Amino acid sequence: MAAADIDAYLAGVPEPKRSTLAALRRSILAVVPDAEECLSYGMPAFKVRGKVVAGFAAFKNHLSYLPHSSQVLTDVGALVDGYTRTKGSLHFAVDEPLPDDLVRSLVDAKLSILGF
């Protein structure tokens, strides 16, 4: 799997979701520029040292940031207040990218959990 897989995934996502997810992709790669881009469970993901540290997906009425660990959302605490979330995902609007500083905190939390 490679960045082309994420390109293909995004190509199948209608606007404005596509642009919003593309912005999230850039934000994740700004934190972990050497991450391996891949698909995990059919959704875009980013691996560091063979471990998935972040992912995202498009759904009918929202977009999701996938930390691949429920502990991440707990660890960032109040930073995710105001967002709908499940045990393993953070939901956000289809036309409003997550702030870069929040993405950094989410990815950093996962890297810390992994001991990186």
PAKOLKOL-387196 format. One record per atom (N, C-alpha, C): x, y, z; residue number from 0; atom name; residue in one letter. Coordinates in nm, 2 decimals, decimal comma. Layout:
N
<<X Y Z> NUM 'CA' 'A'>
...
***
This chain:
116
<<0,08 -0,12 0,00> 0 'N' 'M'>
<<0,00 0,00 0,00> 0 'CA' 'M'>
<<0,09 0,12 0,00> 0 'C' 'M'>
<<0,03 0,23 -0,06> 1 'N' 'A'>
<<0,11 0,35 -0,07> 1 'CA' 'A'>
<<0,02 0,47 -0,07> 1 'C' 'A'>
<<0,09 0,59 -0,08> 2 'N' 'A'>
<<0,01 0,71 -0,09> 2 'CA' 'A'>
<<-0,10 0,71 -0,20> 2 'C' 'A'>
<<-0,07 0,63 -0,30> 3 'N' 'A'>
<<-0,17 0,62 -0,41> 3 'CA' 'A'>
<<-0,30 0,56 -0,37> 3 'C' 'A'>
<<-0,29 0,48 -0,27> 4 'N' 'D'>
<<-0,42 0,42 -0,21> 4 'CA' 'D'>
<<-0,50 0,53 -0,15> 4 'C' 'D'>
<<-0,44 0,62 -0,08> 5 'N' 'I'>
<<-0,51 0,73 -0,02> 5 'CA' 'I'>
<<-0,56 0,83 -0,13> 5 'C' 'I'>
<<-0,48 0,85 -0,23> 6 'N' 'D'>
<<-0,52 0,93 -0,34> 6 'CA' 'D'>
<<-0,65 0,87 -0,40> 6 'C' 'D'>
<<-0,65 0,74 -0,42> 7 'N' 'A'>
<<-0,77 0,67 -0,48> 7 'CA' 'A'>
<<-0,89 0,68 -0,39> 7 'C' 'A'>
<<-0,87 0,67 -0,26> 8 'N' 'Y'>
<<-0,98 0,68 -0,16> 8 'CA' 'Y'>
<<-1,04 0,82 -0,17> 8 'C' 'Y'>
<<-0,95 0,92 -0,17> 9 'N' 'L'>
<<-1,00 1,06 -0,17> 9 'CA' 'L'>
<<-1,07 1,09 -0,30> 9 'C' 'L'>
<<-1,02 1,03 -0,41> 10 'N' 'A'>
<<-1,08 1,06 -0,54> 10 'CA' 'A'>
<<-1,23 1,02 -0,55> 10 'C' 'A'>
<<-1,27 0,92 -0,46> 11 'N' 'G'>
<<-1,40 0,87 -0,46> 11 'CA' 'G'>
<<-1,49 0,94 -0,36> 11 'C' 'G'>
<<-1,44 1,04 -0,29> 12 'N' 'V'>
<<-1,51 1,12 -0,19> 12 'CA' 'V'>
<<-1,55 1,25 -0,25> 12 'C' 'V'>
<<-1,68 1,28 -0,24> 13 'N' 'P'>
<<-1,73 1,41 -0,30> 13 'CA' 'P'>
<<-1,69 1,53 -0,22> 13 'C' 'P'>
<<-1,69 1,64 -0,28> 14 'N' 'E'>
<<-1,66 1,77 -0,22> 14 'CA' 'E'>
<<-1,78 1,81 -0,13> 14 'C' 'E'>
<<-1,77 1,88 -0,02> 15 'N' 'P'>
<<-1,64 1,93 0,03> 15 'CA' 'P'>
<<-1,56 1,84 0,12> 15 'C' 'P'>
<<-1,61 1,72 0,13> 16 'N' 'K'>
<<-1,54 1,62 0,22> 16 'CA' 'K'>
<<-1,40 1,59 0,17> 16 'C' 'K'>
<<-1,38 1,58 0,04> 17 'N' 'R'>
<<-1,25 1,55 -0,01> 17 'CA' 'R'>
<<-1,15 1,66 0,03> 17 'C' 'R'>
<<-1,18 1,78 0,01> 18 'N' 'S'>
<<-1,09 1,89 0,05> 18 'CA' 'S'>
<<-1,06 1,89 0,20> 18 'C' 'S'>
<<-1,16 1,87 0,28> 19 'N' 'T'>
<<-1,15 1,87 0,42> 19 'CA' 'T'>
<<-1,05 1,75 0,46> 19 'C' 'T'>
<<-1,07 1,63 0,41> 20 'N' 'L'>
<<-0,99 1,52 0,44> 20 'CA' 'L'>
<<-0,84 1,54 0,38> 20 'C' 'L'>
<<-0,83 1,61 0,27> 21 'N' 'A'>
<<-0,70 1,64 0,22> 21 'CA' 'A'>
<<-0,62 1,73 0,31> 21 'C' 'A'>
<<-0,69 1,82 0,37> 22 'N' 'A'>
<<-0,63 1,91 0,47> 22 'CA' 'A'>
<<-0,59 1,84 0,59> 22 'C' 'A'>
<<-0,67 1,74 0,64> 23 'N' 'L'>
<<-0,63 1,66 0,75> 23 'CA' 'L'>
<<-0,51 1,57 0,72> 23 'C' 'L'>
<<-0,51 1,52 0,60> 24 'N' 'R'>
<<-0,39 1,44 0,55> 24 'CA' 'R'>
<<-0,26 1,53 0,56> 24 'C' 'R'>
<<-0,27 1,65 0,51> 25 'N' 'R'>
<<-0,15 1,74 0,52> 25 'CA' 'R'>
<<-0,11 1,77 0,67> 25 'C' 'R'>
<<-0,21 1,78 0,75> 26 'N' 'S'>
<<-0,18 1,81 0,89> 26 'CA' 'S'>
<<-0,12 1,69 0,96> 26 'C' 'S'>
<<-0,16 1,57 0,93> 27 'N' 'I'>
<<-0,10 1,45 0,99> 27 'CA' 'I'>
<<0,04 1,44 0,94> 27 'C' 'I'>
<<0,06 1,46 0,81> 28 'N' 'L'>
<<0,20 1,44 0,75> 28 'CA' 'L'>
<<0,29 1,55 0,80> 28 'C' 'L'>
<<0,24 1,67 0,84> 29 'N' 'A'>
<<0,32 1,77 0,90> 29 'CA' 'A'>
<<0,38 1,73 1,04> 29 'C' 'A'>
<<0,30 1,64 1,11> 30 'N' 'V'>
<<0,35 1,59 1,24> 30 'CA' 'V'>
<<0,44 1,48 1,22> 30 'C' 'V'>
<<0,41 1,39 1,13> 31 'N' 'V'>
<<0,49 1,27 1,10> 31 'CA' 'V'>
<<0,52 1,26 0,95> 31 'C' 'V'>
<<0,61 1,34 0,90> 32 'N' 'P'>
<<0,64 1,35 0,76> 32 'CA' 'P'>
<<0,69 1,22 0,70> 32 'C' 'P'>
<<0,75 1,14 0,78> 33 'N' 'D'>
<<0,80 1,01 0,72> 33 'CA' 'D'>
<<0,71 0,89 0,74> 33 'C' 'D'>
<<0,58 0,92 0,78> 34 'N' 'A'>
<<0,49 0,82 0,80> 34 'CA' 'A'>
<<0,46 0,74 0,67> 34 'C' 'A'>
<<0,43 0,61 0,68> 35 'N' 'E'>
<<0,39 0,53 0,56> 35 'CA' 'E'>
<<0,24 0,55 0,55> 35 'C' 'E'>
<<0,20 0,59 0,43> 36 'N' 'E'>
<<0,06 0,61 0,40> 36 'CA' 'E'>
<<0,01 0,47 0,36> 36 'C' 'E'>
<<-0,11 0,43 0,41> 37 'N' 'C'>
<<-0,16 0,30 0,37> 37 'CA' 'C'>
<<-0,31 0,30 0,40> 37 'C' 'C'>
<<-0,38 0,19 0,38> 38 'N' 'L'>
<<-0,51 0,17 0,41> 38 'CA' 'L'>
<<-0,52 0,07 0,53> 38 'C' 'L'>
<<-0,60 0,10 0,63> 39 'N' 'S'>
<<-0,62 0,01 0,74> 39 'CA' 'S'>
<<-0,77 -0,01 0,75> 39 'C' 'S'>
<<-0,82 -0,13 0,74> 40 'N' 'Y'>
<<-0,96 -0,16 0,74> 40 'CA' 'Y'>
<<-1,03 -0,08 0,63> 40 'C' 'Y'>
<<-0,97 -0,06 0,52> 41 'N' 'G'>
<<-1,02 0,01 0,40> 41 'CA' 'G'>
<<-1,03 0,16 0,41> 41 'C' 'G'>
<<-0,96 0,21 0,52> 42 'N' 'M'>
<<-0,96 0,36 0,54> 42 'CA' 'M'>
<<-0,82 0,41 0,54> 42 'C' 'M'>
<<-0,80 0,53 0,50> 43 'N' 'P'>
<<-0,67 0,59 0,50> 43 'CA' 'P'>
<<-0,60 0,59 0,64> 43 'C' 'P'>
<<-0,48 0,55 0,65> 44 'N' 'A'>
<<-0,41 0,55 0,77> 44 'CA' 'A'>
<<-0,26 0,58 0,75> 44 'C' 'A'>
<<-0,19 0,61 0,86> 45 'N' 'F'>
<<-0,05 0,65 0,86> 45 'CA' 'F'>
<<0,02 0,57 0,97> 45 'C' 'F'>
<<0,13 0,50 0,92> 46 'N' 'K'>
<<0,21 0,42 1,01> 46 'CA' 'K'>
<<0,34 0,48 1,04> 46 'C' 'K'>
<<0,39 0,46 1,16> 47 'N' 'V'>
<<0,52 0,50 1,20> 47 'CA' 'V'>
<<0,58 0,37 1,26> 47 'C' 'V'>
<<0,70 0,33 1,21> 48 'N' 'R'>
<<0,76 0,21 1,26> 48 'CA' 'R'>
<<0,67 0,09 1,26> 48 'C' 'R'>
<<0,59 0,08 1,16> 49 'N' 'G'>
<<0,50 -0,03 1,14> 49 'CA' 'G'>
<<0,37 -0,03 1,22> 49 'C' 'G'>
<<0,35 0,08 1,30> 50 'N' 'K'>
<<0,23 0,09 1,38> 50 'CA' 'K'>
<<0,14 0,21 1,33> 50 'C' 'K'>
<<0,01 0,18 1,32> 51 'N' 'V'>
<<-0,08 0,29 1,28> 51 'CA' 'V'>
<<-0,09 0,39 1,39> 51 'C' 'V'>
<<-0,07 0,52 1,35> 52 'N' 'V'>
<<-0,08 0,63 1,45> 52 'CA' 'V'>
<<-0,19 0,72 1,42> 52 'C' 'V'>
<<-0,26 0,72 1,31> 53 'N' 'A'>
<<-0,37 0,80 1,28> 53 'CA' 'A'>
<<-0,44 0,75 1,15> 53 'C' 'A'>
<<-0,56 0,79 1,14> 54 'N' 'G'>
<<-0,64 0,76 1,02> 54 'CA' 'G'>
<<-0,76 0,85 1,01> 54 'C' 'G'>
<<-0,83 0,83 0,90> 55 'N' 'F'>
<<-0,95 0,91 0,88> 55 'CA' 'F'>
<<-1,05 0,84 0,78> 55 'C' 'F'>
<<-1,17 0,89 0,78> 56 'N' 'A'>
<<-1,27 0,83 0,70> 56 'CA' 'A'>
<<-1,38 0,92 0,67> 56 'C' 'A'>
<<-1,45 0,90 0,56> 57 'N' 'A'>
<<-1,57 0,99 0,52> 57 'CA' 'A'>
<<-1,69 0,90 0,54> 57 'C' 'A'>
<<-1,79 0,96 0,60> 58 'N' 'F'>
<<-1,92 0,90 0,62> 58 'CA' 'F'>
<<-2,03 0,99 0,56> 58 'C' 'F'>
<<-2,15 0,95 0,56> 59 'N' 'K'>
<<-2,26 1,02 0,50> 59 'CA' 'K'>
<<-2,27 1,16 0,55> 59 'C' 'K'>
<<-2,28 1,18 0,69> 60 'N' 'N'>
<<-2,31 1,31 0,75> 60 'CA' 'N'>
<<-2,19 1,37 0,82> 60 'C' 'N'>
<<-2,08 1,30 0,83> 61 'N' 'H'>
<<-1,96 1,35 0,90> 61 'CA' 'H'>
<<-1,83 1,29 0,85> 61 'C' 'H'>
<<-1,72 1,34 0,90> 62 'N' 'L'>
<<-1,59 1,29 0,88> 62 'CA' 'L'>
<<-1,54 1,24 1,01> 62 'C' 'L'>
<<-1,45 1,14 1,01> 63 'N' 'S'>
<<-1,39 1,09 1,14> 63 'CA' 'S'>
<<-1,24 1,09 1,13> 63 'C' 'S'>
<<-1,18 1,13 1,24> 64 'N' 'Y'>
<<-1,04 1,11 1,27> 64 'CA' 'Y'>
<<-1,04 0,99 1,35> 64 'C' 'Y'>
<<-0,95 0,90 1,31> 65 'N' 'L'>
<<-0,94 0,77 1,38> 65 'CA' 'L'>
<<-0,80 0,75 1,45> 65 'C' 'L'>
<<-0,79 0,76 1,58> 66 'N' 'P'>
<<-0,67 0,75 1,65> 66 'CA' 'P'>
<<-0,61 0,61 1,66> 66 'C' 'P'>
<<-0,69 0,51 1,63> 67 'N' 'H'>
<<-0,65 0,37 1,65> 67 'CA' 'H'>
<<-0,62 0,34 1,79> 67 'C' 'H'>
<<-0,68 0,41 1,88> 68 'N' 'S'>
<<-0,66 0,38 2,03> 68 'CA' 'S'>
<<-0,76 0,47 2,10> 68 'C' 'S'>
<<-0,85 0,41 2,18> 69 'N' 'S'>
<<-0,94 0,50 2,25> 69 'CA' 'S'>
<<-0,87 0,58 2,36> 69 'C' 'S'>
<<-0,76 0,54 2,40> 70 'N' 'Q'>
<<-0,68 0,61 2,50> 70 'CA' 'Q'>
<<-0,64 0,75 2,45> 70 'C' 'Q'>
<<-0,62 0,77 2,32> 71 'N' 'V'>
<<-0,58 0,90 2,27> 71 'CA' 'V'>
<<-0,68 1,00 2,30> 71 'C' 'V'>
<<-0,81 0,97 2,28> 72 'N' 'L'>
<<-0,92 1,07 2,30> 72 'CA' 'L'>
<<-0,93 1,11 2,45> 72 'C' 'L'>
<<-0,90 1,01 2,53> 73 'N' 'T'>
<<-0,90 1,04 2,68> 73 'CA' 'T'>
<<-0,78 1,12 2,71> 73 'C' 'T'>
<<-0,66 1,09 2,66> 74 'N' 'D'>
<<-0,54 1,16 2,69> 74 'CA' 'D'>
<<-0,54 1,31 2,65> 74 'C' 'D'>
<<-0,61 1,34 2,54> 75 'N' 'V'>
<<-0,61 1,48 2,50> 75 'CA' 'V'>
<<-0,72 1,56 2,57> 75 'C' 'V'>
<<-0,80 1,49 2,64> 76 'N' 'G'>
<<-0,90 1,56 2,73> 76 'CA' 'G'>
<<-0,98 1,67 2,67> 76 'C' 'G'>
<<-0,98 1,78 2,73> 77 'N' 'A'>
<<-1,06 1,90 2,69> 77 'CA' 'A'>
<<-1,04 1,94 2,55> 77 'C' 'A'>
<<-0,93 1,91 2,49> 78 'N' 'L'>
<<-0,90 1,95 2,35> 78 'CA' 'L'>
<<-1,01 1,90 2,25> 78 'C' 'L'>
<<-1,08 1,79 2,29> 79 'N' 'V'>
<<-1,18 1,74 2,20> 79 'CA' 'V'>
<<-1,32 1,77 2,25> 79 'C' 'V'>
<<-1,33 1,85 2,35> 80 'N' 'D'>
<<-1,47 1,89 2,40> 80 'CA' 'D'>
<<-1,53 1,97 2,28> 80 'C' 'D'>
<<-1,66 1,95 2,26> 81 'N' 'G'>
<<-1,73 2,02 2,15> 81 'CA' 'G'>
<<-1,74 1,93 2,03> 81 'C' 'G'>
<<-1,66 1,82 2,02> 82 'N' 'Y'>
<<-1,67 1,73 1,91> 82 'CA' 'Y'>
<<-1,75 1,61 1,95> 82 'C' 'Y'>
<<-1,83 1,55 1,86> 83 'N' 'T'>
<<-1,89 1,42 1,88> 83 'CA' 'T'>
<<-1,78 1,32 1,87> 83 'C' 'T'>
<<-1,79 1,22 1,96> 84 'N' 'R'>
<<-1,69 1,11 1,95> 84 'CA' 'R'>
<<-1,75 0,98 1,99> 84 'C' 'R'>
<<-1,69 0,88 1,95> 85 'N' 'T'>
<<-1,72 0,74 2,00> 85 'CA' 'T'>
<<-1,59 0,69 2,07> 85 'C' 'T'>
<<-1,59 0,57 2,11> 86 'N' 'K'>
<<-1,48 0,52 2,18> 86 'CA' 'K'>
<<-1,35 0,52 2,09> 86 'C' 'K'>
<<-1,37 0,51 1,96> 87 'N' 'G'>
<<-1,25 0,50 1,87> 87 'CA' 'G'>
<<-1,25 0,60 1,76> 87 'C' 'G'>
<<-1,33 0,71 1,77> 88 'N' 'S'>
<<-1,33 0,81 1,66> 88 'CA' 'S'>
<<-1,37 0,94 1,71> 88 'C' 'S'>
<<-1,32 1,04 1,64> 89 'N' 'L'>
<<-1,36 1,18 1,66> 89 'CA' 'L'>
<<-1,43 1,23 1,54> 89 'C' 'L'>
<<-1,55 1,28 1,55> 90 'N' 'H'>
<<-1,63 1,32 1,44> 90 'CA' 'H'>
<<-1,62 1,47 1,42> 90 'C' 'H'>
<<-1,61 1,51 1,29> 91 'N' 'F'>
<<-1,61 1,66 1,26> 91 'CA' 'F'>
<<-1,68 1,69 1,14> 91 'C' 'F'>
<<-1,71 1,82 1,11> 92 'N' 'A'>
<<-1,79 1,86 1,00> 92 'CA' 'A'>
<<-1,73 1,83 0,87> 92 'C' 'A'>
<<-1,81 1,81 0,77> 93 'N' 'V'>
<<-1,76 1,78 0,63> 93 'CA' 'V'>
<<-1,69 1,89 0,57> 93 'C' 'V'>
<<-1,71 2,01 0,62> 94 'N' 'D'>
<<-1,65 2,13 0,55> 94 'CA' 'D'>
<<-1,56 2,21 0,64> 94 'C' 'D'>
<<-1,51 2,15 0,75> 95 'N' 'E'>
<<-1,43 2,23 0,85> 95 'CA' 'E'>
<<-1,32 2,14 0,90> 95 'C' 'E'>
<<-1,20 2,15 0,85> 96 'N' 'P'>
<<-1,09 2,06 0,89> 96 'CA' 'P'>
<<-1,06 2,08 1,04> 96 'C' 'P'>
<<-1,01 1,97 1,10> 97 'N' 'L'>
<<-0,96 1,98 1,23> 97 'CA' 'L'>
<<-0,84 2,08 1,24> 97 'C' 'L'>
<<-0,84 2,16 1,35> 98 'N' 'P'>
<<-0,72 2,25 1,36> 98 'CA' 'P'>
<<-0,59 2,18 1,37> 98 'C' 'P'>
<<-0,49 2,24 1,31> 99 'N' 'D'>
<<-0,36 2,17 1,30> 99 'CA' 'D'>
<<-0,30 2,14 1,44> 99 'C' 'D'>
<<-0,33 2,23 1,54> 100 'N' 'D'>
<<-0,28 2,21 1,67> 100 'CA' 'D'>
<<-0,35 2,09 1,74> 100 'C' 'D'>
<<-0,47 2,07 1,71> 101 'N' 'L'>
<<-0,55 1,95 1,76> 101 'CA' 'L'>
<<-0,49 1,82 1,70> 101 'C' 'L'>
<<-0,47 1,83 1,57> 102 'N' 'V'>
<<-0,41 1,71 1,50> 102 'CA' 'V'>
<<-0,28 1,67 1,56> 102 'C' 'V'>
<<-0,20 1,77 1,58> 103 'N' 'R'>
<<-0,06 1,75 1,64> 103 'CA' 'R'>
<<-0,08 1,68 1,78> 103 'C' 'R'>
<<-0,17 1,73 1,86> 104 'N' 'S'>
<<-0,19 1,68 1,99> 104 'CA' 'S'>
<<-0,24 1,53 1,98> 104 'C' 'S'>
<<-0,33 1,50 1,89> 105 'N' 'L'>
<<-0,38 1,37 1,87> 105 'CA' 'L'>
<<-0,27 1,27 1,83> 105 'C' 'L'>
<<-0,19 1,31 1,73> 106 'N' 'V'>
<<-0,09 1,23 1,68> 106 'CA' 'V'>
<<0,02 1,21 1,79> 106 'C' 'V'>
<<0,06 1,32 1,85> 107 'N' 'D'>
<<0,16 1,31 1,96> 107 'CA' 'D'>
<<0,11 1,22 2,07> 107 'C' 'D'>
<<-0,02 1,22 2,11> 108 'N' 'A'>
<<-0,07 1,14 2,21> 108 'CA' 'A'>
<<-0,05 0,99 2,17> 108 'C' 'A'>
<<-0,08 0,96 2,05> 109 'N' 'K'>
<<-0,07 0,82 2,00> 109 'CA' 'K'>
<<0,08 0,78 2,00> 109 'C' 'K'>
<<0,17 0,87 1,95> 110 'N' 'L'>
<<0,31 0,84 1,95> 110 'CA' 'L'>
<<0,36 0,81 2,09> 110 'C' 'L'>
<<0,31 0,89 2,19> 111 'N' 'S'>
<<0,35 0,87 2,33> 111 'CA' 'S'>
<<0,30 0,73 2,38> 111 'C' 'S'>
<<0,18 0,70 2,35> 112 'N' 'I'>
<<0,12 0,57 2,39> 112 'CA' 'I'>
<<0,21 0,45 2,34> 112 'C' 'I'>
<<0,26 0,47 2,21> 113 'N' 'L'>
<<0,35 0,37 2,15> 113 'CA' 'L'>
<<0,49 0,37 2,20> 113 'C' 'L'>
<<0,52 0,48 2,28> 114 'N' 'G'>
<<0,66 0,49 2,33> 114 'CA' 'G'>
<<0,76 0,55 2,23> 114 'C' 'G'>
<<0,71 0,62 2,13> 115 'N' 'F'>
<<0,79 0,68 2,02> 115 'CA' 'F'>
<<0,83 0,82 2,06> 115 'C' 'F'>
***
